[in-house]
Amino acid sequence: MPFHVGGHKPKAPKKAVRFSIGGRLVVGGIGAFMIGDGLYRLNLGQFDGVDFYNLPVYTTSFVATGIVGILIALIPVSWLEAVARRLPK
């Protein structure tokens, strides 16, 4: 007895990869803010702090996460589409 109606699993529609310039600017802006905040805290001599969950956050992790965010914003859409086409179906 098949689980799906009609005896076959329905196929999901193909979605185009979209990472518009607005999304890129948001990701890059957040990355730049994190780098600036991390460098500001390092300049004050504060090497760690707590987040809103009271978990320790190291200032250098702000800088590293900001760099990763900016690098993600710089990835061309054609590379993302190429990876999406190679994923197993």
QUIJO-V509357 format. One record per residue. RES is the residue in one small letter. PSI is psi in radians with two decimals (999 if undefined). D_FIRST is the distance of its C-alpha to the first C-alpha in Angstrom with 1 decimal. Layout:
res=<RES | RES>
psi=<PSI | PSI>
d_first=<D_FIRST | D_FIRST>
This chain:
res=<m | p | f | h | v | g | g | h | k | p | k | a | p | k | k | a | v | r | f | s | i | g | g | r | l | v | v | g | g | i | g | a | f | m | i | g | d | g | l | y | r | l | n | l | g | q | f | d | g | v | d | f | y | n | l | p | v | y | t | t | s | f | v | a | t | g | i | v | g | i | l | i | a | l | i | p | v | s | w | l | e | a | v | a | r | r | l | p | k>
psi=<2.02 | 2.58 | -0.68 | 2.57 | 2.30 | -0.10 | 0.05 | 2.71 | 2.25 | 2.52 | 2.43 | 2.49 | 2.57 | 2.32 | 2.42 | 2.53 | 2.14 | 2.12 | 1.37 | 2.99 | -0.56 | -0.75 | -0.67 | -0.72 | -0.65 | -0.83 | -0.76 | -0.66 | -0.73 | -0.70 | -0.75 | -0.68 | -0.73 | -0.68 | -0.82 | -0.76 | -0.72 | -0.76 | -0.62 | -0.79 | -0.67 | -0.66 | -0.56 | -0.19 | 0.23 | 1.93 | -0.18 | 2.89 | -2.93 | 2.60 | -2.96 | -0.10 | 0.11 | 0.58 | 2.57 | 2.38 | 2.20 | 2.47 | -0.63 | -0.43 | -0.50 | -0.79 | -0.78 | -0.72 | -0.64 | -0.69 | -0.74 | -0.73 | -0.75 | -0.68 | -0.65 | -0.65 | -0.37 | -0.08 | 2.22 | 2.57 | -0.56 | -0.59 | -0.70 | -0.70 | -0.65 | -0.70 | -0.71 | -0.58 | -0.45 | -0.20 | 2.56 | 2.53 | 999>
d_first=<0.0 | 3.8 | 6.5 | 9.0 | 10.0 | 10.5 | 8.1 | 10.9 | 13.0 | 16.1 | 19.4 | 22.1 | 25.4 | 28.2 | 30.9 | 34.5 | 36.3 | 38.9 | 41.7 | 44.4 | 48.1 | 47.9 | 45.2 | 47.3 | 50.4 | 48.7 | 47.4 | 50.8 | 52.7 | 50.9 | 51.5 | 55.2 | 55.5 | 54.1 | 56.5 | 59.4 | 58.6 | 58.2 | 61.5 | 63.2 | 62.2 | 63.3 | 66.6 | 67.1 | 66.5 | 63.3 | 60.9 | 58.2 | 57.1 | 54.3 | 51.5 | 50.4 | 48.3 | 51.5 | 50.1 | 52.6 | 52.6 | 55.0 | 56.9 | 56.3 | 52.6 | 53.3 | 55.1 | 52.5 | 49.6 | 51.7 | 52.3 | 48.6 | 48.0 | 50.7 | 49.4 | 45.9 | 47.5 | 49.3 | 46.3 | 46.1 | 43.1 | 42.9 | 42.3 | 39.4 | 37.9 | 38.3 | 36.5 | 33.6 | 33.3 | 33.2 | 30.4 | 27.2 | 24.6>
